[in-house]
Amino acid sequence: MAALMLICLLGGAHSSYGASLLKLSPDCESDSKTQRRHAAHFTFQPDPVPTQYGPTQKMNLFQSITSALDNTLANDPTAVIFGEDVAFGGVFRCTVGLRDKYGKDRVFNTPLCEQGIVGFGIGVACAGATAIAEIQFADYIYPAFDQIVNEAAKYRYRSGNLFDCGNLTIRAPWGCVGHGSLYHSQSPEAFFVHCPGVKVVIPRSPVQAKGLLLSCIADNNPCIFFEPKIMYRAAVEQVPLEPYIIPLSQAEILQEGSDVTLVAWGTQIHVMKEVADMAQEKLGVSCEVIDLQTILPWDVETVCKSVVKTGRLLISHEAPITGGFAGEISSTVQEECFLNLEAPISRVCGYDTPFPHIFEPFYIPDKWKCFDAIKRMINF
Ligand SMILES: *[C@@H]1O[C@H](CO)[C@@H](O)[C@H](O)[C@H]1NC(C)=O
C-alpha cells in the first residue's frame, strides 16, 4: 500500500518503473487525473529569472534541490548525504546521480530508522562534517522527534558551547499533494517551532529552494528544511547553476498592497497570489503578499511593517488551525506591532482532523476560503 501510494505521488507514469504498478491502484489509474487534481488547487507562477548569480538552467523543484546538494558535495569535501533510498536517487529523485558522481562513502542509504538517521547526523556534524539527512516524508519525522528537539537543538547549550551540531541539515518532503492522505500530506512545522535551537525553513519555488537550502547547510545551527512535495515536478523555473545564498529569517514581499496583508509559506503562497488577484479583480482590494520563508526564527519586522500599513492580516497554512504557526504570528503581531487593526486578524488553515484522503479538496485552505476571509475583514 505504501509503495503504491508512493508511485502515485511520484507522478505515476513519469517514473520508469511506476507505469505497471500504477494500474493496480484505482486511485491513480491515469496520469491526467493526477494532474487535474494538482491543477485544481493552485497555479504555480515562476519568479522572474535571477540574473545576479550567473548562467541558469530550467529546473523543477527536485532538480534545484539536487543542484544545491551537488554544489555542496563539490565544494565541501566533508559533506555527506544519507537517508532512506537516497543512494539510488530518493523516492522523489532529489539525489539522482550524486552517488555515482561522489561515491558511496558520501551518498549512502541508511536503515529504515528515522531516529537513527538524525542521531547519526548529529554525531557526524559534531565530529566536524557537514551532515545532510533526508527523512523520506515529513509525516515520518516523528520517530526522530526526540533526537531533534532534545539532542540536536540543545547540543550547544548543553555542552556550554564546547560542541554543536550546527552543520546538520534535515530535509523532508512536506505538505499536501492532492491525494496523499493522513501519512503523506502533513505539514508538521508547528511541532518544531516550539523548540529553540533549530531553524525551520520552507521554500515556495525552485530558485528559492536552492538558495535557502544552501543557507541552511551553511548555517551554524541545525536546520529543518521542508520541501513542498506537490511542487517537485509541477514547479519549473530558470535556476542558477552556481551556488548562491538566500538569507534565513528574512520574509519576502512578493506583491505590495495597501488594504490586506496575506502571510503564508510553501505551496500556500501560490494560493495567496491567486487570492490577491481575485481580491483586486472582484473587490478592488489591494493585498500585500508576504512569503515568510523561514518559520523559525521568523521575520517579525517585515510582517509588522506591512500590517501597520494595511491594518488587516490574513495568515494561511495547510496544517490544522489549533496550535498552528498562524496563531503565533497573530499574537505576536497584536503584542508587538503597535497597530490599530481595521478588523480582527484572520486565520484560514486546515481543520483539526487528520489529513483526509478523498475530502482533501474540502480540507485545504483554498482560494475561496481565503477570499471569503478577505471579504469579511473588508466588511467588518
Ligand atoms: C561547521 O562548518 C563550518 C564551515 O565549514 C566550520 O567552520 C565549523 O567548524 C563546522 N562546525 C563543526 C562543529 O564542525
The ligand as a Gaussian input file, in Angstrom:
#p B3LYP/6-31G(d) Opt

LIG

0 1
 C       30.731000      23.673000      10.559000
 O       31.157000      24.091000       9.288000
 C       31.919000      25.276000       9.305000
 C       32.159000      25.692000       7.872000
 O       32.590000      24.602000       7.100000
 C       33.191000      25.045000      10.090000
 O       33.957000      26.234000      10.143000
 C       32.820000      24.597000      11.509000
 O       33.974000      24.270000      12.230000
 C       31.907000      23.385000      11.468000
 N       31.430000      23.065000      12.819000
 C       31.776000      21.960000      13.451000
 C       31.231000      21.781000      14.815000
 O       32.495000      21.132000      12.969000

